Amino acid sequence: MARTYIKLSYEEARDLSLALYRRIRSSGWLPDVNVGIGRGGMFVLRSLQDFFAAEGVRAPYWLIPVERYSGIGTAGSVRISGEVDVAGMNVLLVDDVADYGDSLAVVRELLLSRGASSVRTATLHLKPWSKVIPDYYVSRTDAWIIYPWELYETIAAIIRELAAAGATVDEAYGELVSRAHVTPQELANFSEMARRGGSLDARSRLILEGLLSAYGRAGNVMCTPAGSAVSHAQNSQDLGSGPPQGRAARQDRRLGIQRQGSGLHKLPDPEGWLGGGAGDRQEGRIARGPLGAAPQGARALLGGGQGHGKEGSQGARGA
């Protein structure tokens, strides 16, 4: 079964935050202080502060940095930093998603140990397997939620998975564009960032460059493996205007990629990324969750690599 995604815009995330605020207010309970789990809870926390302020409710707020270290689809461990003084206060604890629930549970116990009178939890989304059921949430889903504040690190995590699974350019297109709804412009933006740093290994870079060359048009401009921009007319000459599968095949020939069946048979390294020489080879709309079977036979990776395996931090999300 293929993975399902929910990809949110900032506007949609704010609408969900407003729905969450209304649920909190309809309960008749008011916090003395709002605490967000960083990084995922930052946007939700600030949105709630805005809504409370519009009503005339002035509550201080803090952000507690929380990092999760794990592979995709695993709970991992939680690390907390920061100090808060919540003695005698009613605390609203905020995050974007209750995935595994570890971060919510750990931070809630921390706040109670610091003398909080009560702690209530609030998230935009709840996963069915979460250990913690938030006091307030908007939507229950088993999809992988792509939040706008971590779009590009999510793209990196998906590309690393696909590369490690031996996925073809067509399979990567199916996952990123058809299912995760990543746009050509977002791919081009991510490529610009990835070229500057080390977020992708060599094989992942080849997948990205193949996607950009075959599909990554932004207006009339498309990025090439060499990082240059070419016109739509040049693209038409090089790749043709046929369906994605045909254009991908032409891109394979350009990169010197040979296939047997649906798999990658030989993966030369024209740009030298492999070290020189040839290398072998529903409320809300969108989101995150465990990895199902990868498209068209690509092997699903449920572990390994840093990325969306956290709650309140980078990667396959857990809360």
ABEGO torsion letter per residue (X at the ends): XBBBBBBBBAAAAAAAAAAAAAAAAAAGBBBABBBBBOAAAAAAAAAAAAAAAAAGBBBBBBBBBBBBBBBBGBAEBBBBBEBBBABGBBBBBBBABBBAGAAAAAAAAAAAAAGBABBBBBBABBBAABABBBABBABBBABBBBBAAAAAAAAAAAAAAAAAAGBBAAAAAAAAAAAAGBBAAAAAAAAAAAAABAABBAAAAAAAAAAAAAAABBEABBBBAAGBBBBAAAAAAAAEABBAAAAAAAAAAAAGBBBBEABBABBBBAAGAAGEEBBBXXBEABEBEBBBBBBGGBBBBABEEBEBABBGBBEBBBX
